[in-house]
């Protein structure tokens, strides 16, 4: 067993900077503007040999009602309630504020270990604020600088007994006898990474909440709520998945805000590392230019794409809308011929059950391998049905084909004159591959190579 550690504090005290430091890489967006983090973000944290589950939370504010700030605060309170340990971060340079005192009161009511961190203490600049923090009623405040990595040894000493105690605790229902060795467990199969992407306010966070069955992500009518790409684990029919909620992607020419630019970069990074990407669109608006650009980006990155049409409960003429979507996809995205389309309503749940089976089906196609013998039989038949064009006085011939990798399916074609193969003939071969080996809707990579001439080196 391991412990769950939640980083909490008011806005702009350095929680996400500390989160990135403990995770060992920059995955949470950090900026000087307060309130950057909104959804809670989880990752594996490490200090030396200590390993624990780490949660970054939004800045705690005194928010009430049902506005966005109140919804953000509710997520932070859920993270505190579900954690084993709280890292309470204050800005030592600014001293203690009424909001720090209010959060300290909330943490004391939780009756769980709290480690008080006086951040921004580099160069003893925050010594006065650290001393003032004794008044919050916790143990000695640890002087840290999350930005510069100072004070990590002190945090290690504070966390070590808590992590060790959890590690020594047997799992519920298992009694460990003295001298027993822990049973060997097979290595876990990595989860399928499923990213939900799309324009702002199309319902990405609502869809993820619907899939996992809880209000894990902040939702609302406001556009641009999500900023970080948030990964949420899910096991569905024995299959482990990692659902990735992303910030809305607008055309770069329309992005002038620095935070939106950082959020968009995080979304594009999520696409690059995903296995399957569900492109979510608004069914009422149909397939717009930005949706096509996002789909083209997914194809360029070689991910397995899926088109999900949300808000289907609000669409009037469904047959005409779906026909228009298929027609637009066929014309604008020929490289994704056969793209799978799923209609759903994240708000009501109608049709959502079809999304995960469709995603795993696309994932299987994306991983498919074609036997070399079958591939070359097809290549001979394809050339017989439509011979390569004659370029100049020498014929163009394809002699051999092999699949060099999957994810996405990539093939090497050996030709006597690869430099003159027309793009139109390559498209013909790619479409033939899709039909012959059942590869609809995923990118196909074709690489041309020169076949060896057996007579070139003869005297």
Residue pairs with C-beta under 8 A, 6 or more apart in sequence:
1 166
1 167
1 169
1 171
2 51
2 52
2 53
2 163
2 166
2 167
3 52
3 53
3 84
3 85
3 162
3 163
3 166
4 52
4 53
4 54
4 55
4 82
4 83
4 84
4 85
5 45
5 52
5 53
5 54
5 55
5 83
5 84
5 85
5 86
5 87
5 159
6 40
6 55
6 57
6 79
6 80
6 82
6 83
6 85
6 86
6 87
7 15
7 18
7 19
7 54
7 55
7 56
7 57
7 86
7 87
7 89
8 15
8 57
8 60
8 76
8 79
8 80
8 86
8 87
8 88
8 89
8 103
8 107
9 15
9 59
9 60
9 88
9 89
9 90
9 100
9 103
10 59
10 60
10 61
10 90
10 91
10 97
10 99
10 100
10 103
11 34
11 35
11 58
11 59
11 60
11 61
12 32
12 33
12 34
12 35
12 59
12 91
13 59
13 89
13 90
13 91
13 119
13 120
14 89
14 91
14 119
14 120
14 146
14 147
15 37
15 56
15 57
15 59
15 89
16 28
16 29
16 30
16 36
16 37
16 56
17 30
17 146
17 147
18 87
18 89
18 117
18 119
18 144
18 146
19 27
19 28
19 41
19 43
19 45
19 54
19 56
20 26
20 27
20 28
20 30
21 146
21 149
21 152
22 45
22 46
22 47
22 54
23 43
23 44
23 45
23 46
23 54
24 46
27 41
27 43
27 228
28 37
28 41
28 56
28 228
29 36
29 37
29 227
29 228
29 259
29 262
29 263
29 266
30 36
31 258
31 259
31 262
33 258
33 259
34 59
35 58
35 59
36 227
36 259
37 56
37 57
37 58
37 59
37 227
37 228
38 58
38 72
38 75
38 218
38 225
38 226
38 227
38 228
39 58
39 75
39 205
39 217
39 218
39 226
39 227
39 228
39 230
39 245
40 55
40 56
40 57
40 58
40 75
40 76
40 78
40 79
40 230
41 55
41 56
41 228
41 230
41 231
42 53
42 54
42 55
42 56
42 231
43 54
43 56
44 51
44 52
44 53
44 54
45 51
45 52
45 53
45 54
46 52
47 152
47 155
47 156
47 159
48 156
50 156
50 159
50 160
50 163
51 163
52 159
52 163
55 79
55 83
57 75
57 76
57 79
57 80
58 72
58 73
58 75
58 76
59 76
60 73
60 76
60 99
60 102
60 103
60 106
61 69
61 72
61 73
61 99
62 99
62 102
63 69
63 70
63 72
63 73
64 70
68 218
68 220
68 222
68 225
71 218
71 219
71 220
72 218
75 218
77 106
80 86
80 106
80 107
80 110
81 110
83 112
84 112
84 113
84 162
84 166
85 112
85 113
85 114
85 115
85 159
85 162
86 107
86 110
86 112
86 113
86 114
86 115
87 115
87 117
87 155
88 103
88 104
88 107
88 114
88 115
88 116
88 117
88 136
88 138
89 117
89 119
89 146
90 96
90 100
90 116
90 117
90 118
90 119
90 129
90 133
90 136
90 141
91 119
91 120
91 126
91 129
92 118
92 119
92 120
92 121
92 125
92 126
92 127
92 128
92 129
92 130
92 133
92 141
92 143
93 120
93 125
93 126
93 129
94 129
95 128
95 129
95 132
96 129
96 132
96 133
96 135
96 136
100 133
100 136
101 136
104 136
104 137
104 138
107 114
108 114
108 137
113 162
114 138
114 139
115 138
115 139
115 142
115 155
115 158
115 159
116 133
116 136
116 138
116 139
116 140
116 141
116 142
117 141
117 142
117 144
117 155
118 126
118 129
118 130
118 133
118 141
118 142
118 143
118 144
119 126
119 144
119 145
119 146
120 126
120 145
120 146
120 147
121 127
121 130
121 143
121 144
121 145
121 150
121 151
122 145
122 147
122 148
122 150
126 143
127 143
130 141
130 143
133 141
134 140
134 141
142 151
142 154
142 155
142 158
143 150
143 151
143 154
144 150
144 151
144 152
144 154
144 155
145 151
170 176
176 182
188 240
189 240
190 240
191 233
191 240
191 241
191 242
192 239
192 240
192 241
192 242
192 275
192 276
192 359
192 360
192 363
193 241
193 242
193 244
193 273
193 274
193 275
193 276
194 241
194 242
194 243
194 244
194 274
194 275
194 276
194 277
194 278
194 356
194 359
195 229
195 244
195 246
195 270
195 271
195 274
195 276
195 277
195 278
195 303
196 204
196 207
196 208
196 243
196 244
196 245
196 246
196 278
196 280
196 308
197 204
197 246
197 249
197 267
197 270
197 271
197 277
197 278
197 279
197 280
197 294
197 298
198 204
198 248
198 249
198 279
198 280
198 281
198 291
198 294
199 248
199 249
199 250
199 281
199 282
199 288
199 290
199 291
199 294
200 223
200 224
200 247
200 248
200 249
200 250
201 221
201 222
201 223
201 224
201 248
201 282
202 248
202 280
202 281
202 282
202 310
202 311
203 280
203 282
203 310
203 311
203 346
203 347
204 226
204 245
204 246
204 248
204 280
205 217
205 218
205 219
205 225
205 226
205 245
206 219
206 346
206 347
207 280
207 308
207 310
207 344
207 346
207 352
207 355
208 216
208 217
208 232
208 243
208 245
209 215
209 216
209 217
209 219
209 346
210 346
210 349
210 352
211 234
211 243
211 352
211 355
211 356
212 232
212 234
212 243
216 232
217 226
217 230
217 232
217 245
218 225
218 226
219 225
223 248
224 247
224 248
224 260
224 263
226 245
226 246
226 247
226 248
226 263
227 247
227 259
227 262
227 263
227 266
228 247
228 263
228 266
229 244
229 245
229 246
229 247
229 266
229 267
229 269
229 270
230 244
230 245
231 242
231 243
231 244
232 242
232 243
232 244
232 245
233 240
233 241
233 242
233 243
234 240
234 241
234 242
234 243
235 241
236 356
239 360
241 356
244 270
244 274
246 266
246 267
246 270
246 271
247 260
247 263
247 264
247 266
247 267
248 267
249 264
249 267
249 268
249 290
249 294
250 260
250 264
250 290
251 290
251 293
252 264
255 261
255 264
268 297
271 277
271 297
271 298
271 301
271 303
272 301
272 303
274 303
275 303
275 304
275 363
275 366
275 407
276 303
276 304
276 305
276 306
276 359
276 360
276 362
276 363
276 366
277 298
277 303
277 304
277 305
277 306
278 306
278 307
278 308
278 355
278 359
279 291
279 294
279 295
279 298
279 305
279 306
279 307
279 308
280 308
280 310
281 287
281 288
281 291
281 307
281 308
281 309
281 310
282 310
282 311
283 309
283 310
283 311
283 312
283 314
283 315
283 321
283 343
284 311
284 314
284 315
286 321
286 324
286 325
286 328
287 324
287 325
287 328
287 329
292 328
292 332
292 333
295 305
295 307
295 329
295 333
295 336
295 339
296 333
296 335
298 305
299 305
299 333
299 335
299 336
299 443
300 443
302 407
302 408
302 443
302 445
303 366
303 408
303 443
304 362
304 363
304 365
304 366
304 407
304 408
304 442
305 336
305 339
305 362
305 441
305 442
305 443
306 339
306 340
306 342
306 355
306 358
306 359
306 362
306 441
307 325
307 329
307 339
307 340
307 341
307 342
308 341
308 342
308 343
308 344
308 355
309 321
309 322
309 325
309 341
309 342
309 343
309 344
310 344
310 345
310 346
311 345
311 346
311 347
312 318
312 343
312 344
312 345
312 350
312 351
313 345
313 347
313 348
313 350
314 345
315 321
318 343
322 341
322 343
325 341
326 341
329 336
329 339
329 341
330 337
333 339
334 427
335 443
335 444
336 441
336 442
336 443
337 431
337 434
337 440
337 441
338 434
338 440
338 441
339 440
339 441
340 358
340 361
340 362
340 440
340 441
342 351
342 354
342 355
342 358
343 351
344 350
344 351
344 352
344 354
344 355
345 351
345 352
346 352
362 441
362 442
365 438
365 439
365 440
365 441
365 442
366 406
366 407
366 408
366 409
366 442
367 406
367 407
368 406
368 409
368 437
368 438
368 439
369 403
369 406
369 409
370 403
370 409
370 411
370 433
370 437
372 401
372 402
372 403
374 437
375 401
375 402
375 403
375 411
375 437
376 400
376 401
378 401
378 432
378 433
378 436
378 437
379 398
379 400
379 401
379 413
379 429
382 428
382 429
382 432
383 397
383 398
386 428
388 395
388 396
388 397
388 398
388 415
388 421
388 425
389 396
389 422
389 425
390 396
391 417
391 420
392 420
394 416
394 417
395 416
396 415
396 416
396 417
396 420
396 421
397 415
397 416
398 413
398 414
398 415
399 414
399 415
399 416
399 451
400 413
400 414
400 451
401 411
401 412
401 413
401 414
402 411
402 412
403 409
403 410
403 411
403 412
404 410
404 411
404 412
404 447
408 442
408 443
408 444
408 445
409 433
409 439
409 442
409 444
409 445
410 444
410 445
410 446
410 447
411 433
411 444
411 445
411 446
411 447
412 447
412 448
412 449
413 429
413 446
413 447
413 448
413 449
414 449
414 450
414 451
415 421
415 448
415 449
415 450
415 451
416 450
416 451
416 453
417 450
418 448
418 449
418 450
419 448
421 448
426 446
426 448
429 446
430 444
430 446
433 439
433 444
434 440
434 444
